């Protein structure tokens, strides 16, 4: 994540080589015919064609300066050649666009996709005429997919605390991805740690601040989730995590209850802020109200480990959306979990841009 460009892309190519080596004979292409690849790339790029795009900036803790401004498809292609792999990238796909494509392939009512995982982003279907920066012929459908890069949204209306500001200032990309830093899986556990550290400074654990608690990112969001979902009467999961990760033992049940409450506060805030983002998309699309005499159905394809595994977060997001939209509108809107939608969507888009399509028709 912080090495050289060649190291990163060589790693991807090496993993691809391992995968291809395990394939059965049925899937092996005829010789001299390179395999075609859909490349899901979950970082902001300036996409110049279906199979090329330059990296604008890294997010989610990646920091390889030499790759910024480079064509990521060209970088991967060079790595594939170094591995001796006969492959060409036929589609460069942001994960939100892949999830939207995969979702729409299975269900035509899918018009929005959201990733809530390590990072966060969203895409939606827009009327091409409503896109000011689009030049050239309008697509036949009259529609275009917008990759929002919503993780980089920032506004004076975002309720940032001193903990958010300190996290941002000490991050690899200060001043960027502010919305992502309050709602996504990479950061929720760290926000929780920072608040708990302040509580420790105010003698929550006694006179001494536990040294481990001062280590950034020592508490991942999966740990926070496990503590939040602890249903044991004596909150044993909380006690074990505090002991194993932070070396804090002898906590009282009362203290452990406060810690669960803190998990709830951090997760609920993140979930409700992501629901607000979703409402913004629905408003832009005119799907936040019911039009007289129209049978409207809106499906949101949702992917990412945070949404999939953090049940309290997921429930809080869905409840907040109901609260914002009202019962009637909510009946027309459905959130579907699209497991690995981005990978499937990238494969579908790659297939639909295959250079072999004409040979087979």
C-alpha positions as CSV (number, residue, x, y, z in Angstrom):
1,X,0.0,0.0,0.0
2,X,2.9,2.3,0.5
3,X,5.7,0.7,-1.7
4,X,6.4,1.3,-5.4
5,X,4.0,1.3,-8.3
6,X,5.8,-1.8,-9.8
7,X,5.5,-3.7,-6.5
8,X,1.7,-3.1,-6.3
9,X,0.9,-4.0,-9.9
10,X,3.3,-7.0,-9.8
11,X,1.5,-8.3,-6.8
12,X,-1.9,-8.0,-8.6
13,X,-0.4,-9.8,-11.7
14,X,1.1,-12.5,-9.6
15,X,-2.2,-13.2,-7.9
16,X,-3.9,-13.3,-11.3
17,X,-1.3,-15.8,-12.5
18,X,-2.1,-18.0,-9.5
19,X,-5.8,-17.8,-10.2
20,X,-5.4,-18.6,-13.9
21,X,-3.2,-21.6,-13.1
22,X,-6.1,-23.2,-11.1
23,X,-8.6,-22.9,-14.0
24,X,-10.0,-26.0,-15.6
25,X,-9.3,-26.8,-19.3
26,X,-12.8,-25.8,-20.3
27,X,-12.0,-22.1,-19.5
28,X,-8.6,-22.0,-21.3
29,X,-8.7,-19.7,-24.3
30,X,-7.5,-20.8,-27.7
31,X,-3.8,-20.0,-28.2
32,X,-2.9,-16.6,-29.4
33,X,-6.1,-15.2,-28.1
34,X,-5.4,-13.1,-24.9
35,X,-7.8,-13.3,-22.1
36,X,-9.9,-10.2,-21.4
37,X,-10.0,-8.6,-18.0
38,X,-12.4,-6.3,-16.2
39,X,-10.2,-4.2,-13.9
40,X,-12.1,-2.9,-10.8
41,X,-10.1,0.0,-9.5
42,X,-11.7,1.7,-6.4
43,X,-9.8,5.0,-6.5
44,X,-10.5,8.3,-8.2
45,X,-9.3,8.3,-11.8
46,X,-9.8,10.6,-14.8
47,X,-11.2,8.0,-17.2
48,X,-10.3,8.8,-20.8
49,X,-11.8,5.7,-22.4
50,X,-13.4,2.3,-21.5
51,X,-9.9,0.9,-20.9
52,X,-7.7,3.8,-19.7
53,X,-7.6,6.3,-16.9
54,X,-5.1,8.3,-14.9
55,X,-5.0,8.1,-11.1
56,X,-6.0,11.4,-9.5
57,X,-5.2,10.5,-5.9
58,X,-5.0,7.5,-3.6
59,X,-7.5,7.0,-0.8
60,X,-8.1,4.4,2.0
61,X,-4.6,4.4,3.3
62,X,-2.8,3.8,0.0
63,X,0.1,6.2,-0.7
64,X,2.3,5.5,-3.7
65,X,3.2,8.9,-5.1
66,X,4.7,7.8,-8.4
67,X,1.4,6.2,-9.6
68,X,-0.5,9.5,-9.3
69,X,-1.0,10.9,-12.8
70,X,-0.2,7.5,-14.4
71,X,-2.5,5.4,-16.5
72,X,-3.4,2.5,-14.2
73,X,-4.3,0.2,-17.1
74,X,-0.9,0.7,-18.7
75,X,0.8,0.0,-15.3
76,X,-1.2,-3.3,-14.9
77,X,-0.5,-4.2,-18.6
78,X,3.3,-3.9,-18.0
79,X,3.0,-6.0,-14.9
80,X,1.0,-8.7,-16.8
81,X,3.8,-8.7,-19.4
82,X,6.4,-9.1,-16.8
83,X,4.5,-12.2,-15.5
84,X,4.2,-13.6,-19.0
85,X,0.4,-13.5,-18.8
86,X,-1.5,-13.1,-22.1
87,X,-4.2,-10.7,-20.9
88,X,-5.6,-7.4,-21.9
89,X,-7.8,-5.0,-19.9
90,X,-11.0,-4.4,-21.9
91,X,-12.8,-2.4,-19.2
92,X,-11.5,-0.2,-16.3
93,X,-14.4,0.0,-13.8
94,X,-14.8,1.9,-10.6
95,X,-16.3,-0.4,-8.0
96,X,-19.5,1.6,-7.7
97,X,-20.0,1.4,-11.5
98,X,-19.3,-2.3,-11.4
99,X,-21.9,-2.8,-8.6
100,X,-24.4,-0.8,-10.6
101,X,-23.8,-2.9,-13.7
102,X,-23.9,-6.2,-11.9
103,X,-27.0,-5.1,-10.0
104,X,-28.8,-3.9,-13.2
105,X,-27.9,-7.1,-15.0
106,X,-29.9,-9.1,-12.4
107,X,-32.6,-6.5,-11.7
108,X,-33.6,-3.7,-14.2
109,X,-34.9,-1.5,-11.3
110,X,-31.4,-0.9,-10.0
111,X,-30.5,2.8,-10.5
112,X,-28.1,3.5,-7.6
113,X,-25.1,1.7,-6.2
114,X,-23.3,2.3,-2.9
115,X,-20.1,0.9,-1.5
116,X,-19.8,0.9,2.2
117,X,-16.6,-1.0,3.1
118,X,-13.1,0.1,3.9
119,X,-14.0,3.3,2.0
120,X,-17.2,4.6,0.5
121,X,-18.5,5.8,-2.8
122,X,-21.7,5.9,-4.8
123,X,-22.9,5.9,-8.4
124,X,-26.3,6.5,-10.0
125,X,-28.1,6.7,-13.4
126,X,-28.5,10.3,-14.6
127,X,-30.2,11.9,-17.6
128,X,-27.4,12.7,-20.0
129,X,-28.9,16.1,-20.7
130,X,-28.4,17.0,-17.0
131,X,-24.6,16.6,-17.1
132,X,-23.0,20.0,-17.7
133,X,-19.5,18.6,-18.4
134,X,-20.6,16.0,-21.0
135,X,-19.6,17.0,-24.6
136,X,-20.3,15.1,-27.7
137,X,-23.1,12.8,-28.9
138,X,-25.6,11.8,-26.3
139,X,-25.8,8.0,-25.6
140,X,-28.8,6.3,-27.3
141,X,-30.4,5.5,-24.0
142,X,-30.3,9.2,-23.1
143,X,-28.7,8.1,-19.8
144,X,-25.3,8.1,-18.3
145,X,-23.8,6.5,-15.1
146,X,-22.3,9.0,-12.7
147,X,-19.5,7.9,-10.4
148,X,-19.9,10.5,-7.7
149,X,-16.7,9.9,-5.7
150,X,-18.8,11.0,-2.8
151,X,-16.2,10.0,-0.2
152,X,-14.5,13.3,-1.1
153,X,-17.6,15.4,-0.2
154,X,-17.0,18.0,2.4
155,X,-19.3,20.8,3.6
156,X,-19.7,23.1,6.6
157,X,-22.9,21.1,7.2
158,X,-21.1,17.9,8.1
159,X,-21.0,17.7,11.9
160,X,-17.3,17.2,12.4
161,X,-16.0,16.9,15.9
162,X,-12.5,17.5,17.3
163,X,-11.9,13.7,16.9
164,X,-12.6,13.9,13.2
165,X,-10.4,16.9,12.8
166,X,-7.5,15.3,14.6
167,X,-7.9,12.0,12.6
168,X,-8.0,14.0,9.3
169,X,-4.9,16.1,10.2
170,X,-2.9,13.0,11.1
171,X,-4.1,10.9,8.1
172,X,-2.1,10.2,4.9
173,X,-4.5,12.5,2.9
174,X,-5.4,15.5,5.1
175,X,-8.3,17.6,3.9
176,X,-9.5,14.9,1.5
177,X,-12.2,12.2,1.7
178,X,-13.8,14.0,4.6
179,X,-17.2,12.3,4.2
180,X,-15.5,8.9,3.9
181,X,-13.7,9.5,7.1
182,X,-16.9,9.8,9.1
183,X,-18.9,7.0,7.6
184,X,-16.6,4.2,6.3
185,X,-15.0,1.0,7.8
186,X,-11.4,2.2,7.7
187,X,-12.1,5.0,10.1
188,X,-15.0,4.1,12.5
189,X,-12.8,2.0,14.8
190,X,-10.2,4.8,14.9
191,X,-12.8,7.5,15.8
192,X,-14.0,5.1,18.6
193,X,-10.3,4.7,19.8
194,X,-9.8,8.5,19.9
195,X,-12.9,9.1,22.0
196,X,-12.0,6.2,24.3
197,X,-8.5,7.7,24.6
198,X,-9.9,11.0,25.7
199,X,-12.1,9.2,28.3
200,X,-9.0,7.4,29.5
201,X,-7.2,10.8,29.9
202,X,-10.1,11.8,32.1
203,X,-9.5,8.7,34.3
204,X,-12.1,6.3,32.8
205,X,-9.7,3.4,33.3
206,X,-8.1,4.8,36.4
207,X,-5.0,7.0,36.9
208,X,-3.0,5.7,33.9
209,X,-3.9,5.9,30.2
210,X,-3.4,2.4,28.8
211,X,-0.3,2.7,26.5
212,X,-1.8,0.5,23.7
213,X,-4.8,2.9,23.5
214,X,-2.5,5.6,22.2
215,X,-1.6,3.5,19.1
216,X,-3.5,4.8,16.0
217,X,-5.7,2.2,14.2
218,X,-5.1,-0.5,16.8
219,X,-8.8,-0.9,17.1
220,X,-10.3,-1.8,13.7
221,X,-13.9,-1.5,12.9
222,X,-14.5,-5.3,13.0
223,X,-13.4,-5.2,16.7
224,X,-15.8,-2.3,17.3
225,X,-18.6,-4.2,15.6
226,X,-17.9,-7.3,17.7
227,X,-18.1,-5.3,20.9
228,X,-21.2,-3.5,19.7
229,X,-23.0,-6.8,18.9
230,X,-22.0,-8.4,22.3
231,X,-25.2,-9.9,23.7
232,X,-23.6,-11.9,26.6
233,X,-25.0,-10.8,30.0
234,X,-21.5,-9.9,31.3
235,X,-20.3,-8.4,28.0
236,X,-17.5,-11.0,27.7
237,X,-16.7,-10.1,24.1
238,X,-16.0,-6.5,25.2
239,X,-13.9,-7.7,28.2
240,X,-11.8,-10.1,26.0
241,X,-11.1,-7.5,23.3
242,X,-10.1,-4.9,25.8
243,X,-7.8,-7.4,27.4
244,X,-6.3,-9.0,24.2
245,X,-5.9,-5.8,22.1
246,X,-5.5,-3.0,24.6
247,X,-4.1,-5.0,27.6
248,X,-6.9,-3.6,29.8
249,X,-8.2,-6.1,32.3
250,X,-10.4,-5.8,35.4
251,X,-13.1,-3.7,33.8
252,X,-16.4,-3.4,35.5
253,X,-19.7,-4.3,33.8
254,X,-20.7,-0.7,34.1
255,X,-17.5,0.4,32.2
256,X,-18.1,-2.2,29.5
257,X,-21.7,-1.0,29.1
258,X,-20.4,2.6,28.5
259,X,-18.0,1.2,25.8
260,X,-20.9,-0.5,24.0
261,X,-22.8,2.8,24.2
262,X,-19.8,4.5,22.6
263,X,-19.7,1.9,19.8
264,X,-23.4,2.7,19.2
265,X,-22.8,6.5,19.1
266,X,-20.0,6.3,16.5
267,X,-21.7,3.6,14.3
268,X,-25.1,5.4,14.4
269,X,-23.7,8.7,13.4
270,X,-21.8,7.1,10.5
271,X,-24.9,5.2,9.4
272,X,-27.2,8.2,9.6
273,X,-24.8,10.4,7.6
274,X,-24.6,7.7,4.9
275,X,-28.4,7.6,4.8
276,X,-28.4,11.4,4.3
277,X,-26.1,10.9,1.3
278,X,-28.5,8.3,-0.2
279,X,-31.4,10.7,0.3
280,X,-29.4,13.3,-1.6
281,X,-29.1,11.0,-4.6
282,X,-32.8,10.0,-4.5
283,X,-33.7,13.8,-4.4
284,X,-31.5,14.5,-7.4
285,X,-33.2,11.7,-9.3
286,X,-36.7,12.8,-8.2
287,X,-37.2,9.5,-6.4
288,X,-37.8,11.0,-3.0
289,X,-41.5,11.6,-3.7
290,X,-44.3,9.5,-5.3
291,X,-45.6,10.9,-8.6
292,X,-49.4,10.7,-9.1
293,X,-50.3,7.6,-11.2
294,X,-46.7,6.4,-11.6
295,X,-45.7,2.9,-10.5
296,X,-42.2,3.8,-9.4
297,X,-39.7,1.2,-8.1
298,X,-36.1,2.1,-7.1
299,X,-33.6,-0.5,-6.2
300,X,-30.2,0.5,-4.5
301,X,-27.4,-2.1,-4.9
302,X,-25.3,-2.0,-1.8
303,X,-21.9,-3.7,-1.4
304,X,-19.0,-3.6,1.0
305,X,-17.9,-5.4,4.2
306,X,-19.2,-2.6,6.5
307,X,-22.7,-2.9,5.2
308,X,-22.6,-6.6,5.0
309,X,-21.1,-7.5,8.4
310,X,-21.9,-4.6,10.7
311,X,-25.6,-5.3,11.4
312,X,-26.2,-2.4,13.8
313,X,-24.8,0.0,11.2
314,X,-26.9,-1.5,8.5
315,X,-30.1,-1.4,10.6
316,X,-29.4,2.2,11.6
317,X,-28.9,3.3,8.0
318,X,-32.1,1.6,6.8
319,X,-34.1,3.1,9.7
320,X,-32.8,6.6,9.1
321,X,-33.7,6.3,5.4
322,X,-37.3,5.4,6.4
323,X,-37.4,8.3,8.8
324,X,-36.2,10.7,6.1
325,X,-38.4,9.5,3.3
326,X,-41.6,8.5,5.2
327,X,-43.5,5.2,5.0
328,X,-45.2,5.7,1.6
329,X,-42.1,6.5,-0.4
330,X,-40.1,3.8,1.4
331,X,-42.4,1.2,0.0
332,X,-41.1,2.1,-3.5
333,X,-37.4,1.9,-2.5
334,X,-35.5,-1.3,-1.8
335,X,-31.9,-1.8,-0.7
336,X,-30.4,-5.1,-2.1
337,X,-27.1,-6.5,-0.9
338,X,-25.0,-7.1,-4.0
339,X,-22.3,-9.5,-2.9
340,X,-19.1,-8.8,-4.9
341,X,-21.3,-6.9,-7.3
342,X,-18.3,-4.8,-8.4
343,X,-16.3,-7.9,-9.5
344,X,-19.2,-9.4,-11.3
345,X,-20.1,-6.0,-12.9
346,X,-16.5,-5.5,-14.1
347,X,-16.6,-9.0,-15.7
348,X,-19.9,-8.2,-17.4
349,X,-18.7,-4.8,-18.7
350,X,-15.5,-6.4,-19.9
351,X,-17.5,-9.1,-21.8
352,X,-19.7,-6.5,-23.4
353,X,-16.6,-4.6,-24.7
354,X,-14.9,-7.8,-25.9
355,X,-12.9,-7.5,-29.1
356,X,-14.1,-11.1,-29.9
357,X,-17.8,-10.2,-30.0
358,X,-17.8,-9.7,-33.8
359,X,-15.9,-12.9,-34.4
360,X,-18.7,-14.9,-32.6
361,X,-21.7,-13.2,-34.1
